[in-house]
Amino acid sequence: MTSLEKKIEDLVKPIIENLGYKVYDVMYQKEGKDNYLRIFIDKESGIDLNDCEKVNDSINDILDEKDYIKAQYYLEISSPGLERNLRRDEQFLESIGKKIEVHLYNSVNGSKILTGILNEFNEKDILIDDIKIDKSNIASAKTIYNWEEC
């Protein structure tokens, strides 16, 4: 998480939590010529379009007022989805016992993409099935939803 993303999260988190939601993640990204501020929210019963609209309406003015992002950007509020990005320690901890996919900077066992059950997580590394991976080697990670159980 960048310092800008953290600053924005610190600003909007109390407002979002007061509405009854959890902030899952905050991402500021440039895609082509456009900038996007994506705020992912969650709650036990799931997120729908009305939830996203309620959060958007509640935080839009304070984001404009604080003006942390000087460039024009699009604000997107959404659910983290069924297959969730794992960027924070607490997200990895919540995913222990679940199937995840990890993209690596450097190959482990001849592969840069590993899929398996997240068995352990600590400040230095993770254990997927029986493969230990240094956290600094993780380019990206996400949970994998079992579509066959639908």
Residue, then its C-alpha position, 0 to 999 in steps of 0.5 A: m500500500t502506498s502512502l497516498e493509499k494509506k492517507i486516503e484509507d485513514l480519511v475514509k475508513p471512519i466514515i465507511e465503518n460508521l455506515g456499517y461496512k469494512v474497508y477491504d482495500v484502497m488502490y490508486q492506479k493509473e490505467g492508460k491516461d486515466n487515474y482510478l481511486r478504487i475503494f473496496i468495501d465488504k460486509e458479512s451479507g455481501i455488497d450490492l450496488n446500493d451499498c456502493e452508492k451509499v459509500n460513494d455519496s458519503i465520501n465524495d465530498i471529503l475526498d474533494e475537500k482534502d484534495y489528496i489527489k491533484a490529478q483528475y481521477y475516477l472514484e470506484i466503490s466496489s466489493p472485493g469480489l469472490e476472488r480477492n486480491l491479497r495485499r495486506d497481512e490481515q488479508f493473508l491471515e484471513s485466507i489461511g486454509k483457502k486456495i490462493e494463486v501467487h505470482l512471483y518475481n523469481s521462479v520457485n520450483g521452476s514456476k512463477i505462478l503457484t496455486g495451492i492452499l495457504n497453510e501458513f503466513n508470517e512476517k517473512d514468508i508464506l507456505i502454500d501446500d508444502i512450498k515456502i515462499d519469501k514474501s518479498n518474492i510475491a508480485s501479486a496474490k489472490t484467493i481462488y473461488n471454487w466455481e464447482e461448489c456453486 
